[in-house]
C-alpha cells in the first residue's frame, strides 16, 4: 500500500514552501534576501535549480544541485530535505534517511520547512528500508509536534497494516480521516476512507 508525503514546492526563491497545506507566502521577500550572506544567496539559487530539475525529472541533476547548495551553506535544512526526497526517488534509502536526519538536526526553518513533514518522510524511508518500528517512531515524533497532522496518522496506519495490526491501523486511519475532514481536505479524506473500507471488507486472519 502506497505511502504519502507532504508536497514540497519552492516558492519565492526558497522563502516559502508548500508542505501539504495551502500555499504559504513569505512577506516582502526581496528585503529579506538582501540581508542574507552571499553564501546563503548562492545556496538558495542552487536549491531552486535543484527544484526545477526535480520537476523536469532530472533527479540526479537535482541531487547535484542540492549538494552544491549544502556545500555553500551547510545549515540549509531545506536542501537536506529535498536531497533526501530525491535520494528516495532513486531508491537510495540509506542516503535519504541520512539527509532527513541531517535536516532534523539542523532544524533551521528557512523556506518554511516543517519538522513534522521531515519526520513523516524519514518514517516512509525507514519503513521501505525494512525498519517499521523506526517508521512508527518517526510518525509519533511528527504527531508530538502537530497532533492534527493527518498524513502522520495515515502513514502510521499503513505501517500497522503491514505489521498485521488491524486494530491499530483502523484507529490511526480513522484519526487521519477526522483530521482531513476538519481541515477540508476532501481528496485526502476520500483516500483514507477507501483504505478503511478495504480493511473492513477484508477477511480477518
Secondary structure, DSSP 4 states (H G I P E B T S, - for coil): -------EEEETTTTEEEESSS----SSHHHHHHTS-HHHHHHHHHHHHHHHHHHHT-HHHHHHHHHHHHHH-TT-HHHHHHHHHHHHHTT-HHHHHHHHHHHHHH---GGG--HHHHHHHHHHHHHHTT-HHHHHHHHHHHHHH-TT-HHHHHHHHHHHHHTT-HHHHHHHHHHHHHHHHHTT-HHHHHHHHHHHHHHHHSPP-
